[in-house]
Amino acid sequence: MVKVLSVASEIYPLVKTGGLADVAGALPLALAAEGVAVTSLVPGYPAVTAALEGGRAVLTLPDLFGGPARLVAGTAAGLDLLVLDAPHLYDRPGNPYVGADGRDWPDNAVRFAALSRAAALVGLGEAEGARPDVVHAHDWQAGLAAAYLAYDGRPRPGTVITVHNLAFQGQYPRTLMEPLGLPERAWSVDGVEYYGHIGYLKAGLQLSDRITTVSPSYAAEIRTAEGGMGLDGLLRARTEVLHGILNGIDDRVWDPATDPLIPATYDARRPARRRLDKAALQERFGLAKDPDAILFGVISRLTWQKGLDILLASAGTLLQAGGQLVVLGTGEPALEQGFAALADAHPDRIGCRIGYDEALAHLIQAGSDALVVPSRFEPCGLTQLCALRYGAVPVVARVGGLADTIVDANEMARAAGAGTGFQFSPVNPDMLSAAILRAAAVHRDREAWQALVKNGMKTDVSWRRPAAHYARLYRDLVAARS
């Protein structure tokens, strides 16, 4: 059995700000069926330490970057955890990355270097009974794990880093090299240096044995100048170790047949019961109770990356097509205000909730006819996978994982019975408007629409296939290193 230490800054259901948490929480469970034993190393946020069961200290660190710390082994939510109990770094309320003022915690460089340092110590066998074959780091917050291991000099496990979003890279001043325990020889273009800063993600990409990202198309996009965010040269140079592996979703949490968060459960054999969830969704947002109107849903961060300004610009087309729209999310103030104003102007057609509500997210998936994901770039995306599972037909930009997971329901695809949604490109208001009109036209043909619903619901969006890919990657890495 391959033993893997997964290192992540958040993990569902204990702490979540985005899709990283969903992956970190679901992938270990799926890998168990592949003969891979995963222990997840996470920071000791209050919600994590409160949920930990059977905790026992396996490593004591008298001074970890300014204060005492322990690694505590235990379980929570069916996951095997190592919790980095360092109150001076993690015992804070609210969001794991930002304070109540919405600004990054000023010591984030130290907080996540500590996570990486702990991962390296576990990888080197210093934690009781926890030496892994592979250390798998997720995103920039764990990026320095590969650096600490590479420069230690002792025999080390294999290293993997997964890029969930290349836009977030973790860059901090060179003056932190010594305080973070990074040797001077690490300061080079082949080490942690990145345009005069310590590049946490760059270090992981440079020094890990394998790199993965969360869809094949995104793996190709990040090797281009347009999509590489300044790291495309490095990624092209490491093409041979770069793998694009699609994400999945936890199909036990996201299961319309058993979901306790929706009024009416249903499955692919009886999708007609969705109409009850649609009526409940319309009522929840105060929309007109019109069963024939095509109801578009959005569950997203309201940001430029997610293309929500493009949807705002296309709202007139949506309304002219007789559509309704519900939006759930939080993000840039201008977009929050834009959707709130739109809802105020059209209260029977458009609803908006600023914030995040897990139960409402499930209702939107179950009650929407279509789910809109107009991202300018999207490494994978999970919301469109949930939409397929729940029979909400995705309307997506043809980028990254959206392009990989949705089959465009053009005329030929529908004739072959193969469509699952609507893609548009380039990513601009005119093309999104055209996709909205295409979706509205097909929606008027009930038989054609139900075929798309059923195609989506029959699609395997689980972690089974991705977990098999990861298991092969781990085993190949272990074999290569031995």
Secondary structure as the mmCIF struct_conf table of DSSP 4:
data_model
#
loop_
_struct_conf.conf_type_id
_struct_conf.id
_struct_conf.beg_label_comp_id
_struct_conf.beg_label_asym_id
_struct_conf.beg_label_seq_id
_struct_conf.end_label_comp_id
_struct_conf.end_label_asym_id
_struct_conf.end_label_seq_id
STRN STRN1 VAL A 2 VAL A 7
BEND BEND1 SER A 9 SER A 9
STRN STRN2 ILE A 11 ILE A 11
TURN_TY1_P TURN_TY1_P1 TYR A 12 LEU A 14
STRN STRN3 VAL A 15 VAL A 15
BEND BEND2 THR A 17 GLY A 18
HELX_RH_AL_P HELX_RH_AL_P1 GLY A 19 ALA A 32
TURN_TY1_P TURN_TY1_P2 ALA A 33 GLY A 35
STRN STRN4 VAL A 36 PRO A 43
HELX_RH_AL_P HELX_RH_AL_P2 PRO A 46 ALA A 51
STRN STRN5 GLU A 53 LEU A 61
BEND BEND3 PRO A 62 PRO A 62
BEND BEND4 LEU A 64 GLY A 67
STRN STRN6 ALA A 69 ALA A 76
TURN_TY1_P TURN_TY1_P3 ALA A 77 GLY A 78
STRN STRN7 LEU A 79 ASP A 85
HELX_RH_AL_P HELX_RH_AL_P3 PRO A 87 TYR A 90
BEND BEND5 PRO A 93 GLY A 94
BEND BEND6 PRO A 96 TYR A 97
STRN STRN8 VAL A 98 VAL A 98
TURN_TY1_P TURN_TY1_P4 ALA A 100 ASP A 101
BEND BEND7 GLY A 102 ARG A 103
STRN STRN9 ASP A 104 ASP A 104
HELX_LH_PP_P HELX_LH_PP_P1 TRP A 105 TRP A 105
TURN_TY1_P TURN_TY1_P5 PRO A 106 ASP A 107
HELX_RH_AL_P HELX_RH_AL_P4 ASN A 108 GLY A 123
TURN_TY1_P TURN_TY1_P6 LEU A 124 GLY A 125
BEND BEND8 ALA A 127 ALA A 127
TURN_TY1_P TURN_TY1_P7 GLU A 128 GLY A 129
BEND BEND9 ASP A 133 ASP A 133
STRN STRN10 VAL A 134 HIS A 138
TURN_TY1_P TURN_TY1_P8 ASP A 139 ASP A 139
HELX_RH_3T_P HELX_RH_3T_P1 TRP A 140 ALA A 142
TURN_TY1_P TURN_TY1_P9 GLY A 143 LEU A 144
HELX_RH_AL_P HELX_RH_AL_P5 ALA A 145 ALA A 150
TURN_TY1_P TURN_TY1_P10 TYR A 151 ASP A 152
BEND BEND10 ARG A 154 ARG A 154
STRN STRN11 GLY A 158 VAL A 163
BEND BEND11 HIS A 164 HIS A 164
TURN_TY1_P TURN_TY1_P11 LEU A 166 ALA A 167
STRN STRN12 GLN A 171 PRO A 173
HELX_RH_3T_P HELX_RH_3T_P2 ARG A 174 LEU A 176
TURN_TY1_P TURN_TY1_P12 MET A 177 GLY A 181
HELX_RH_3T_P HELX_RH_3T_P3 GLU A 184 ALA A 186
BEND BEND12 SER A 188 SER A 188
TURN_TY1_P TURN_TY1_P13 VAL A 189 VAL A 192
STRN STRN13 GLU A 193 TYR A 194
TURN_TY1_P TURN_TY1_P14 TYR A 195 GLY A 196
STRN STRN14 HIS A 197 GLY A 199
HELX_RH_AL_P HELX_RH_AL_P6 TYR A 200 LEU A 207
BEND BEND13 ASP A 209 ASP A 209
STRN STRN15 ARG A 210 THR A 213
BEND BEND14 VAL A 214 VAL A 214
HELX_RH_AL_P HELX_RH_AL_P7 PRO A 216 GLU A 221
TURN_TY1_P TURN_TY1_P15 ILE A 222 ARG A 223
BEND BEND15 THR A 224 THR A 224
TURN_TY1_P TURN_TY1_P16 ALA A 225 GLY A 227
BEND BEND16 GLY A 228 GLY A 228
TURN_TY1_P TURN_TY1_P17 MET A 229 GLY A 230
HELX_RH_AL_P HELX_RH_AL_P8 ASP A 232 ALA A 237
TURN_TY1_P TURN_TY1_P18 ARG A 238 ARG A 238
HELX_RH_3T_P HELX_RH_3T_P4 THR A 239 VAL A 241
STRN STRN16 LEU A 242 GLY A 244
TURN_TY1_P TURN_TY1_P19 ASP A 251 VAL A 253
BEND BEND17 TRP A 254 TRP A 254
TURN_TY1_P TURN_TY1_P20 PRO A 256 THR A 258
TURN_TY1_P TURN_TY1_P21 PRO A 260 LEU A 261
BEND BEND18 ILE A 262 ALA A 264
TURN_TY1_P TURN_TY1_P22 ALA A 268 ARG A 269
HELX_RH_3T_P HELX_RH_3T_P5 PRO A 271 ARG A 273
HELX_RH_AL_P HELX_RH_AL_P9 ARG A 274 PHE A 285
TURN_TY1_P TURN_TY1_P23 GLY A 286 GLY A 286
TURN_TY1_P TURN_TY1_P24 PRO A 291 ASP A 292
BEND BEND19 ALA A 293 ALA A 293
STRN STRN17 LEU A 295 ILE A 299
BEND BEND20 SER A 300 SER A 300
STRN STRN18 LEU A 302 LEU A 302
BEND BEND21 THR A 303 THR A 303
TURN_TY1_P TURN_TY1_P25 TRP A 304 GLY A 307
HELX_RH_AL_P HELX_RH_AL_P10 LEU A 308 ALA A 313
TURN_TY1_P TURN_TY1_P26 SER A 314 SER A 314
HELX_RH_AL_P HELX_RH_AL_P11 ALA A 315 GLN A 320
TURN_TY1_P TURN_TY1_P27 ALA A 321 GLY A 322
STRN STRN19 GLN A 324 GLY A 329
STRN STRN20 GLY A 331 GLY A 331
HELX_RH_AL_P HELX_RH_AL_P12 PRO A 333 ALA A 345
TURN_TY1_P TURN_TY1_P28 PRO A 347 ARG A 349
STRN STRN21 ILE A 350 ILE A 354
BEND BEND22 GLY A 355 GLY A 355
HELX_RH_AL_P HELX_RH_AL_P13 GLU A 358 GLY A 367
BEND BEND23 ASP A 369 ASP A 369
STRN STRN22 ALA A 370 VAL A 373
BEND BEND24 ARG A 376 ARG A 376
BEND BEND25 PRO A 379 CYS A 380
BEND BEND26 LEU A 382 LEU A 382
HELX_RH_AL_P HELX_RH_AL_P14 THR A 383 TYR A 390
TURN_TY1_P TURN_TY1_P29 GLY A 391 GLY A 391
HELX_LH_PP_P HELX_LH_PP_P2 ALA A 392 ALA A 392
STRN STRN23 VAL A 393 ALA A 397
BEND BEND27 ARG A 398 VAL A 399
HELX_RH_AL_P HELX_RH_AL_P15 GLY A 400 THR A 405
STRN STRN24 ASP A 408 ASP A 408
HELX_RH_AL_P HELX_RH_AL_P16 GLU A 411 ALA A 415
TURN_TY1_P TURN_TY1_P30 ALA A 416 GLY A 417
STRN STRN25 GLY A 421 GLY A 421
STRN STRN26 PHE A 422 PHE A 424
BEND BEND28 SER A 425 PRO A 426
BEND BEND29 ASN A 428 ASN A 428
HELX_RH_AL_P HELX_RH_AL_P17 PRO A 429 HIS A 443
TURN_TY1_P TURN_TY1_P31 ARG A 444 ARG A 444
BEND BEND30 ASP A 445 ASP A 445
HELX_RH_AL_P HELX_RH_AL_P18 ARG A 446 LYS A 458
BEND BEND31 THR A 459 THR A 459
BEND BEND32 SER A 462 TRP A 463
HELX_RH_AL_P HELX_RH_AL_P19 ARG A 464 ARG A 481
#
